[in-house]
């Protein structure tokens, strides 16, 4: 219920899910990225059971001032994962 959907011109919608709501996977920091619009991002490898999916998610723990709703939420690269379930959907 706390996911945030972000729409940007020229991009598919992105769902940012609170880290506390993510279950059955581990997020392992594997890099950093600085967006001139959104701020500093951490890049994550996802561990699901014995499988690692590299560079599969990102999070803005200290987003730009105009995007506080992204803080503490994680988004996933759609080409790296098969499915995200939000609220049973």
DARA-V34965 format. One record per backbone hydrogen bond with DSSP energy under -0.5 kcal/mol. NH is the residue of the N-H (numbers start at 1). CO is the residue of the C=O. If there is no record, write none. Layout:
# DARA-V34965
NH;CO / NH;CO
This chain:
# DARA-V34965
4;16 / 6;4 / 6;14 / 8;6 / 11;8 / 14;6 / 16;4 / 16;14 / 17;15 / 17;74 / 19;72 / 21;18 / 22;19 / 23;21 / 26;47 / 28;26 / 28;45 / 29;27 / 30;43 / 31;43 / 33;41 / 35;33 / 35;39 / 39;35 / 40;62 / 41;33 / 42;59 / 43;31 / 44;57 / 45;28 / 46;53 / 47;26 / 48;46 / 48;51 / 49;47 / 51;48 / 53;46 / 54;52 / 56;44 / 56;53 / 57;44 / 58;75 / 59;42 / 60;70 / 60;73 / 61;59 / 62;40 / 63;60 / 64;38 / 67;64 / 68;65 / 70;67 / 71;68 / 73;70 / 74;17 / 75;58 / 77;56 / 80;77 / 81;77 / 86;84 / 87;85 / 89;86
